[in-house]
């Protein structure tokens, strides 16, 4: 759980059904940027020699490459927040949608960058509901060689957390809120609606 007053404020803006897609998109970007700062605390560093304008000194640089992989579509809204902090990060994409009848994940797109086995890989998806899409995405990433994985979401249902932990117990899950649970349509309650639709203004 990431606890931060500005993050809590942005999440409340996103939950409000009166929030326009323009404001929702901006709040998602800002929330993702805060999450990126918190998540990046765990990144390892290495010592380097630096020549300042006045003298030599020692400093710290990030040790590993970073890759961010949004789950399309809603995860796209989180990418810029991460790239603002980690501009050298590679970006992959996974297209996974949920069947509206049985809620099973359906793959429709995969484009992953090289170097996954040695990179810190962050899977981005604003909502963790049933966990089916997250597990499918993590399966793709592990098959592609990713070994240092974390899932970053903003709102999670207890059911989704359990599903991901059971399937990928070594994956760290970062979230800004754990909501009450899922309704009969497998929507998170209270949730924030369909994040993809609200990001792209299709509702």
Backbone as CSV, one residue per row, in Angstrom:
resi,resn,N_x,N_y,N_z,CA_x,CA_y,CA_z,C_x,C_y,C_z
1,UNK,0.847,-1.197,0.000,0.000,0.000,0.000,0.877,1.241,0.000
2,UNK,0.608,2.137,-0.928,1.308,3.414,-0.970,0.383,4.462,-0.363
3,UNK,0.823,5.062,0.720,0.020,6.083,1.389,0.685,7.445,1.207
4,UNK,-0.044,8.338,0.568,0.474,9.673,0.278,-0.744,10.587,0.131
5,UNK,-0.747,11.753,0.787,-1.950,12.597,0.737,-2.319,13.073,-0.662
6,UNK,-1.314,13.380,-1.485,-1.628,13.834,-2.847,-2.163,12.674,-3.674
7,UNK,-1.610,11.494,-3.481,-2.114,10.305,-4.180,-3.562,10.030,-3.787
8,UNK,-3.875,10.141,-2.505,-5.250,9.935,-2.044,-6.195,10.948,-2.676
9,UNK,-5.724,12.194,-2.801,-6.531,13.235,-3.441,-6.802,12.892,-4.901
10,UNK,-5.763,12.496,-5.630,-5.936,12.177,-7.045,-6.857,10.970,-7.232
11,UNK,-6.750,10.010,-6.341,-7.615,8.828,-6.432,-9.073,9.219,-6.223
12,UNK,-9.334,10.138,-5.292,-10.712,10.602,-5.078,-11.245,11.323,-6.305
13,UNK,-10.388,12.111,-6.962,-10.795,12.775,-8.210,-11.181,11.724,-9.248
14,UNK,-10.390,10.661,-9.352,-10.653,9.619,-10.337,-11.916,8.823,-10.011
15,UNK,-12.198,8.641,-8.741,-13.401,7.881,-8.359,-14.693,8.643,-8.675
16,UNK,-14.639,9.946,-8.657,-15.834,10.781,-8.826,-16.402,10.622,-10.236
17,UNK,-17.654,10.203,-10.343,-18.256,9.990,-11.670,-18.439,11.296,-12.434
18,UNK,-18.397,12.426,-11.732,-18.543,13.717,-12.408,-17.234,14.193,-13.037
19,UNK,-16.134,13.505,-12.784,-14.845,13.901,-13.338,-14.815,13.652,-14.839
20,UNK,-14.437,14.677,-15.600,-14.355,14.542,-17.054,-13.159,13.675,-17.430
21,UNK,-13.154,13.179,-18.667,-12.037,12.340,-19.093,-10.734,13.118,-19.114
22,UNK,-10.797,14.427,-19.375,-9.584,15.254,-19.388,-8.985,15.308,-17.982
23,UNK,-9.803,15.562,-16.998,-9.337,15.646,-15.608,-8.936,14.261,-15.106
24,UNK,-9.690,13.240,-15.494,-9.359,11.871,-15.099,-7.973,11.492,-15.617
25,UNK,-7.723,11.803,-16.877,-6.440,11.470,-17.500,-5.285,12.152,-16.769
26,UNK,-5.469,13.432,-16.435,-4.425,14.168,-15.722,-4.212,13.600,-14.324
27,UNK,-5.298,13.254,-13.638,-5.181,12.683,-12.293,-4.490,11.327,-12.335
28,UNK,-4.767,10.550,-13.371,-4.116,9.250,-13.521,-2.625,9.423,-13.749
29,UNK,-2.262,10.375,-14.592,-0.849,10.663,-14.833,-0.147,11.051,-13.529
30,UNK,-0.773,11.942,-12.755,-0.159,12.416,-11.513,-0.085,11.294,-10.475
31,UNK,-1.125,10.476,-10.403,-1.108,9.346,-9.466,-0.007,8.357,-9.839
32,UNK,0.133,8.096,-11.136,1.178,7.179,-11.592,2.562,7.725,-11.279
33,UNK,2.739,9.036,-11.403,4.036,9.641,-11.108,4.394,9.463,-9.638
34,UNK,3.412,9.617,-8.761,3.656,9.402,-7.330,3.978,7.935,-7.064
35,UNK,3.233,7.044,-7.699,3.512,5.614,-7.540,4.923,5.293,-8.020
36,UNK,5.337,5.911,-9.113,6.670,5.654,-9.659,7.755,6.028,-8.647
37,UNK,7.585,7.164,-7.988,8.561,7.582,-6.983,8.653,6.550,-5.866
38,UNK,7.508,6.075,-5.404,7.505,5.108,-4.305,8.084,3.764,-4.746
39,UNK,7.671,3.311,-5.917,8.143,2.023,-6.427,9.655,2.057,-6.656
40,UNK,10.161,3.181,-7.136,11.579,3.290,-7.494,12.502,3.282,-6.281
41,UNK,11.957,3.406,-5.086,12.796,3.348,-3.887,13.546,2.024,-3.787
42,UNK,13.003,0.975,-4.368,13.623,-0.345,-4.254,14.659,-0.606,-5.338
43,UNK,14.872,0.333,-6.252,15.834,0.102,-7.319,17.267,0.100,-6.780
44,UNK,18.070,-0.882,-7.169,19.463,-0.919,-6.708,20.314,0.121,-7.432
45,UNK,21.380,0.550,-6.772,22.273,1.552,-7.343,23.709,1.031,-7.338
46,UNK,24.564,1.727,-8.087,25.987,1.411,-8.119,26.768,2.699,-7.940
47,UNK,27.963,2.574,-7.348,28.817,3.741,-7.162,29.550,4.070,-8.455
48,UNK,29.693,5.362,-8.724,30.414,5.818,-9.917,31.314,6.993,-9.539
49,UNK,32.373,7.167,-10.319,33.237,8.340,-10.191,32.673,9.467,-11.053
50,UNK,32.605,10.669,-10.498,32.045,11.816,-11.204,33.028,12.969,-11.148
51,UNK,33.178,13.646,-12.271,33.955,14.884,-12.308,32.978,16.054,-12.265
52,UNK,32.916,16.738,-11.154,32.097,17.949,-11.078,32.903,19.102,-11.683
53,UNK,32.327,20.277,-11.858,33.118,21.411,-12.355,34.284,21.796,-11.444
54,UNK,34.268,21.300,-10.181,35.285,21.713,-9.224,36.237,20.604,-8.793
55,UNK,35.749,19.350,-8.761,36.604,18.269,-8.278,35.982,16.921,-8.587
56,UNK,36.727,15.865,-8.298,36.217,14.506,-8.440,35.428,14.136,-7.190
57,UNK,34.399,13.313,-7.383,33.634,12.819,-6.243,33.013,11.489,-6.626
58,UNK,32.375,10.878,-5.686,31.674,9.626,-5.962,30.172,9.866,-5.858
59,UNK,29.438,9.197,-6.730,27.989,9.332,-6.719,27.329,7.987,-6.939
60,UNK,26.035,8.010,-7.087,25.258,6.797,-7.284,24.458,6.901,-8.568
61,UNK,24.420,5.830,-9.333,23.581,5.718,-10.522,22.746,4.456,-10.400
62,UNK,21.615,4.437,-11.089,20.797,3.223,-11.097,21.592,2.083,-11.715
63,UNK,21.487,0.907,-11.107,22.290,-0.228,-11.559,21.658,-0.959,-12.734
64,UNK,20.348,-1.140,-12.684,19.670,-1.989,-13.662,18.849,-1.165,-14.655
65,UNK,18.634,-1.749,-15.823,17.678,-1.152,-16.750,16.262,-1.346,-16.207
66,UNK,15.385,-0.456,-16.621,13.984,-0.516,-16.200,13.115,-0.652,-17.437
67,UNK,12.107,-1.510,-17.344,11.117,-1.657,-18.413,9.730,-1.489,-17.807
68,UNK,8.891,-0.700,-18.442,7.496,-0.582,-18.014,6.616,-1.196,-19.101
69,UNK,5.639,-1.962,-18.660,4.755,-2.661,-19.595,3.314,-2.398,-19.182
70,UNK,2.617,-1.498,-19.874,1.207,-1.277,-19.568,0.338,-2.381,-20.155
71,UNK,-0.728,-2.709,-19.442,-1.766,-3.574,-19.990,-2.743,-2.672,-20.732
72,UNK,-2.880,-2.891,-22.035,-3.750,-2.037,-22.848,-5.220,-2.297,-22.508
73,UNK,-6.060,-1.273,-22.470,-5.786,0.104,-22.833,-5.429,0.969,-21.615
74,UNK,-6.056,0.710,-20.492,-5.995,1.636,-19.364,-4.576,1.867,-18.861
75,UNK,-3.734,0.849,-18.946,-2.373,0.992,-18.455,-1.576,2.060,-19.169
76,UNK,-1.979,2.401,-20.399,-1.288,3.458,-21.141,-1.294,4.781,-20.373
77,UNK,-2.353,5.015,-19.614,-2.463,6.257,-18.867,-1.455,6.386,-17.739
78,UNK,-0.773,5.292,-17.390,0.208,5.322,-16.318,1.644,5.452,-16.831
79,UNK,1.844,5.233,-18.118,3.202,5.173,-18.659,3.936,6.492,-18.502
80,UNK,3.307,7.607,-18.874,3.994,8.896,-18.843,4.415,9.278,-17.432
81,UNK,3.618,8.896,-16.435,4.001,9.175,-15.062,5.286,8.471,-14.678
82,UNK,5.469,7.246,-15.172,6.703,6.507,-14.904,7.865,7.058,-15.721
83,UNK,7.613,7.406,-16.974,8.691,7.924,-17.813,9.150,9.305,-17.366
84,UNK,8.299,10.042,-16.690,8.724,11.349,-16.160,9.863,11.152,-15.166
85,UNK,9.786,10.085,-14.371,10.835,9.796,-13.390,11.951,8.955,-13.990
86,UNK,11.603,8.036,-14.890,12.556,7.077,-15.441,12.567,7.196,-16.971
87,UNK,13.096,8.284,-17.497,12.997,8.533,-18.941,13.758,7.527,-19.796
88,UNK,14.728,6.824,-19.219,15.483,5.841,-19.993,14.812,4.467,-20.030
89,UNK,13.678,4.334,-19.363,13.011,3.034,-19.319,12.544,2.610,-20.711
90,UNK,12.678,1.314,-20.984,12.074,0.761,-22.199,10.583,0.548,-21.941
91,UNK,9.808,0.527,-23.015,8.353,0.363,-22.886,7.896,-0.798,-23.757
92,UNK,7.202,-1.742,-23.141,6.550,-2.824,-23.879,5.045,-2.639,-23.801
93,UNK,4.301,-3.490,-24.508,2.835,-3.405,-24.477,2.242,-4.807,-24.483
94,UNK,1.224,-5.003,-23.664,0.462,-6.247,-23.666,-1.018,-5.899,-23.791
95,UNK,-1.670,-6.442,-24.813,-3.097,-6.242,-24.996,-3.856,-7.440,-24.467
96,UNK,-4.595,-7.223,-23.372,-5.390,-8.294,-22.768,-6.724,-7.688,-22.365
97,UNK,-7.805,-8.273,-22.858,-9.129,-7.794,-22.469,-9.897,-8.904,-21.778
98,UNK,-10.926,-8.512,-21.061,-11.698,-9.476,-20.285,-12.987,-9.820,-21.015
99,UNK,-13.259,-11.111,-21.157,-14.523,-11.554,-21.736,-15.664,-11.111,-20.819
100,UNK,-16.690,-10.478,-21.398,-17.762,-9.922,-20.567,-18.676,-10.995,-19.974
101,UNK,-18.648,-12.201,-20.526,-19.528,-13.249,-20.010,-18.880,-14.062,-18.892
102,UNK,-17.702,-14.632,-19.173,-17.081,-15.468,-18.143,-15.889,-14.799,-17.465
103,UNK,-15.592,-13.546,-17.861,-14.530,-12.728,-17.259,-13.125,-13.300,-17.484
104,UNK,-12.983,-14.246,-18.411,-11.667,-14.828,-18.700,-10.841,-13.849,-19.527
105,UNK,-9.515,-13.801,-19.324,-8.667,-12.903,-20.108,-8.496,-13.389,-21.540
106,UNK,-8.473,-12.444,-22.472,-8.287,-12.740,-23.890,-7.097,-11.921,-24.389
107,UNK,-6.094,-12.590,-24.943,-4.909,-11.906,-25.479,-5.219,-11.352,-26.868
108,UNK,-4.727,-10.148,-27.156,-4.866,-9.646,-28.526,-3.636,-8.894,-29.027
109,UNK,-2.634,-8.659,-28.153,-1.443,-7.951,-28.640,-0.285,-8.175,-27.675
110,UNK,0.931,-8.333,-28.235,2.131,-8.417,-27.411,3.302,-7.808,-28.162
111,UNK,3.969,-6.867,-27.532,5.180,-6.269,-28.081,6.087,-5.939,-26.895
112,UNK,7.145,-6.735,-26.722,8.014,-6.593,-25.570,9.426,-6.247,-26.016
113,UNK,10.105,-5.365,-25.288,11.463,-4.970,-25.670,12.484,-6.034,-25.280
114,UNK,13.696,-5.945,-25.812,14.753,-6.884,-25.419,15.257,-6.566,-24.004
115,UNK,16.040,-7.486,-23.467,16.693,-7.236,-22.187,15.861,-7.505,-20.960
116,UNK,14.709,-8.164,-21.101,13.850,-8.392,-19.938,14.524,-9.198,-18.822
117,UNK,15.351,-10.204,-19.137,15.931,-10.997,-18.043,16.779,-10.184,-17.073
118,UNK,17.373,-9.096,-17.520,18.252,-8.298,-16.658,17.601,-7.009,-16.167
119,UNK,16.362,-6.751,-16.569,15.706,-5.479,-16.246,14.785,-5.613,-15.042
120,UNK,14.543,-4.473,-14.411,13.449,-4.360,-13.451,12.194,-4.063,-14.268
121,UNK,11.207,-4.928,-14.174,10.028,-4.822,-15.039,8.805,-4.477,-14.198
122,UNK,8.145,-3.376,-14.587,6.933,-2.944,-13.895,5.733,-3.110,-14.825
123,UNK,4.805,-3.950,-14.415,3.557,-4.142,-15.144,2.553,-3.127,-14.624
124,UNK,1.991,-2.316,-15.532,1.114,-1.209,-15.138,-0.323,-1.480,-15.549
125,UNK,-1.229,-1.389,-14.588,-2.656,-1.509,-14.861,-3.394,-0.822,-13.712
126,UNK,-4.200,0.205,-13.992,-4.846,0.934,-12.895,-5.719,0.063,-12.004
127,UNK,-6.346,-0.979,-12.570,-7.323,-1.772,-11.824,-6.888,-3.234,-11.724
128,UNK,-6.927,-3.778,-10.513,-6.716,-5.207,-10.300,-8.017,-5.766,-9.759
129,UNK,-8.830,-6.344,-10.639,-10.162,-6.823,-10.265,-10.116,-8.324,-9.952
130,UNK,-10.408,-9.163,-10.942,-10.363,-10.612,-10.713,-8.929,-11.123,-10.639
131,UNK,-8.016,-10.391,-11.254,-6.623,-10.825,-11.312,-6.295,-11.654,-12.539
132,UNK,-7.303,-12.011,-13.326,-7.073,-12.863,-14.491,-6.152,-12.229,-15.525
133,UNK,-6.415,-10.964,-15.856,-5.579,-10.287,-16.850,-4.169,-10.068,-16.321
134,UNK,-4.046,-9.738,-15.046,-2.724,-9.524,-14.459,-1.909,-10.812,-14.478
135,UNK,-2.529,-11.923,-14.120,-1.828,-13.207,-14.142,-1.415,-13.556,-15.566
136,UNK,-2.307,-13.346,-16.530,-1.972,-13.635,-17.918,-0.793,-12.771,-18.375
137,UNK,-0.816,-11.485,-18.001,0.276,-10.589,-18.386,1.586,-11.013,-17.723
138,UNK,1.534,-11.385,-16.463,2.742,-11.842,-15.768,3.251,-13.144,-16.372
139,UNK,2.342,-14.000,-16.814,2.752,-15.232,-17.511,3.540,-14.898,-18.775
140,UNK,3.031,-13.939,-19.552,3.727,-13.507,-20.772,5.127,-13.007,-20.448
141,UNK,5.232,-12.192,-19.419,6.514,-11.579,-19.073,7.517,-12.611,-18.560
142,UNK,7.050,-13.557,-17.760,7.980,-14.576,-17.267,8.428,-15.490,-18.402
143,UNK,7.528,-15.795,-19.331,7.930,-16.600,-20.490,8.948,-15.864,-21.350
144,UNK,8.866,-14.539,-21.359,9.810,-13.727,-22.136,11.132,-13.525,-21.391
145,UNK,11.227,-14.080,-20.186,12.490,-14.037,-19.459,12.564,-13.076,-18.296
146,UNK,11.508,-12.301,-18.056,11.538,-11.346,-16.947,11.640,-12.085,-15.618
147,UNK,12.544,-11.624,-14.759,12.752,-12.281,-13.472,12.530,-11.352,-12.291
148,UNK,12.595,-10.052,-12.541,12.415,-9.067,-11.468,11.163,-8.264,-11.788
149,UNK,10.031,-8.769,-11.328,8.734,-8.249,-11.729,7.993,-7.607,-10.560
150,UNK,7.273,-6.533,-10.879,6.351,-5.935,-9.929,5.097,-5.507,-10.682
151,UNK,3.957,-5.609,-10.017,2.680,-5.164,-10.566,2.301,-3.870,-9.867
152,UNK,2.014,-2.835,-10.657,1.657,-1.535,-10.097,0.242,-1.191,-10.535
153,UNK,-0.651,-1.059,-9.556,-2.037,-0.676,-9.855,-2.443,0.439,-8.901
154,UNK,-3.601,1.019,-9.124,-4.096,2.065,-8.235,-5.183,1.561,-7.312
155,UNK,-6.040,0.697,-7.832,-7.143,0.152,-7.047,-7.135,-1.367,-7.197
156,UNK,-7.197,-2.077,-6.076,-7.168,-3.536,-6.116,-8.336,-4.113,-5.323
157,UNK,-8.893,-5.209,-5.821,-9.887,-5.976,-5.081,-9.183,-7.113,-4.354
158,UNK,-9.657,-7.491,-3.173,-9.038,-8.609,-2.452,-8.969,-9.882,-3.287
159,UNK,-9.998,-10.122,-4.104,-9.999,-11.317,-4.946,-8.835,-11.308,-5.932
160,UNK,-8.579,-10.148,-6.525,-7.477,-10.037,-7.479,-6.126,-10.206,-6.816
161,UNK,-5.971,-9.641,-5.632,-4.715,-9.801,-4.893,-4.438,-11.272,-4.608
162,UNK,-5.465,-11.990,-4.198,-5.300,-13.420,-3.904,-4.925,-14.196,-5.155
163,UNK,-5.597,-13.898,-6.269,-5.325,-14.609,-7.517,-3.882,-14.408,-7.962
164,UNK,-3.409,-13.170,-7.920,-2.031,-12.895,-8.347,-1.029,-13.530,-7.394
165,UNK,-1.263,-13.427,-6.108,-0.337,-14.011,-5.137,-0.251,-15.524,-5.297
166,UNK,-1.392,-16.166,-5.579,-1.381,-17.624,-5.755,-0.592,-18.033,-6.998
167,UNK,-0.740,-17.275,-8.080,-0.098,-17.638,-9.345,1.352,-17.170,-9.425
168,UNK,1.645,-16.018,-8.820,2.996,-15.435,-8.900,3.394,-14.913,-7.515
169,UNK,3.692,-15.806,-6.598,3.968,-15.371,-5.220,5.192,-14.481,-5.065
170,UNK,6.097,-14.496,-6.042,7.313,-13.681,-5.935,7.140,-12.265,-6.471
171,UNK,6.005,-11.977,-7.078,5.779,-10.653,-7.670,5.274,-9.696,-6.590
172,UNK,5.949,-8.553,-6.470,5.505,-7.512,-5.547,4.319,-6.781,-6.164
173,UNK,3.290,-6.532,-5.366,2.110,-5.798,-5.828,2.067,-4.456,-5.103
174,UNK,2.083,-3.384,-5.892,1.963,-2.036,-5.358,0.572,-1.508,-5.689
175,UNK,-0.101,-0.894,-4.718,-1.417,-0.319,-4.978,-1.652,0.880,-4.073
176,UNK,-2.559,1.756,-4.501,-2.920,2.918,-3.697,-4.138,2.654,-2.833
177,UNK,-4.936,1.623,-3.172,-6.151,1.342,-2.405,-6.558,-0.117,-2.586
178,UNK,-7.032,-0.721,-1.501,-7.651,-2.044,-1.574,-9.130,-1.845,-1.281
179,UNK,-9.943,-2.062,-2.302,-11.380,-1.800,-2.187,-12.120,-2.986,-1.580
180,UNK,-13.436,-2.807,-1.433,-14.269,-3.774,-0.712,-14.307,-5.139,-1.380
181,UNK,-14.465,-5.170,-2.705,-14.559,-6.448,-3.397,-15.200,-6.289,-4.756
182,UNK,-15.587,-7.425,-5.347,-16.168,-7.443,-6.688,-17.677,-7.642,-6.619
183,UNK,-18.393,-7.031,-7.580,-19.828,-7.273,-7.669,-20.097,-8.452,-8.600
184,UNK,-21.358,-8.678,-8.942,-21.734,-9.841,-9.760,-21.191,-9.755,-11.182
185,UNK,-20.801,-8.560,-11.624,-20.202,-8.386,-12.947,-18.680,-8.379,-12.895
186,UNK,-18.136,-8.648,-11.719,-16.689,-8.648,-11.470,-16.097,-7.257,-11.606
187,UNK,-16.886,-6.221,-11.297,-16.383,-4.854,-11.216,-15.989,-4.566,-9.772
188,UNK,-14.920,-3.796,-9.622,-14.469,-3.443,-8.286,-15.428,-2.433,-7.668
189,UNK,-15.795,-2.686,-6.392,-16.625,-1.749,-5.631,-15.832,-1.210,-4.445
190,UNK,-15.808,0.109,-4.172,-16.471,1.144,-4.962,-15.795,1.430,-6.305
191,UNK,-14.500,1.139,-6.437,-13.845,1.251,-7.735,-13.820,2.654,-8.299
192,UNK,-13.617,2.720,-9.608,-13.625,4.024,-10.295,-14.169,3.901,-11.709
193,UNK,-14.919,2.830,-11.966,-15.493,2.633,-13.296,-14.506,1.973,-14.231
194,UNK,-14.791,2.012,-15.518,-13.903,1.442,-16.528,-12.798,2.450,-16.818
195,UNK,-11.603,2.161,-16.305,-10.504,3.127,-16.422,-10.150,3.407,-17.878
196,UNK,-10.174,2.381,-18.723,-9.854,2.588,-20.126,-10.809,3.547,-20.796
197,UNK,-12.097,3.347,-20.568,-13.093,4.251,-21.148,-12.920,5.670,-20.619
198,UNK,-12.617,5.786,-19.338,-12.521,7.119,-18.731,-11.230,7.837,-19.148
199,UNK,-10.185,7.092,-19.422,-8.943,7.705,-19.913,-9.144,8.257,-21.311
200,UNK,-9.809,7.471,-22.174,-9.893,7.836,-23.580,-11.198,8.540,-23.958
201,UNK,-12.032,8.837,-22.953,-13.230,9.620,-23.208,-14.282,8.890,-23.997
202,UNK,-14.357,7.556,-23.827,-15.359,6.775,-24.575,-16.618,6.510,-23.769
203,UNK,-16.764,7.200,-22.627,-18.021,7.146,-21.865,-18.506,8.560,-21.614
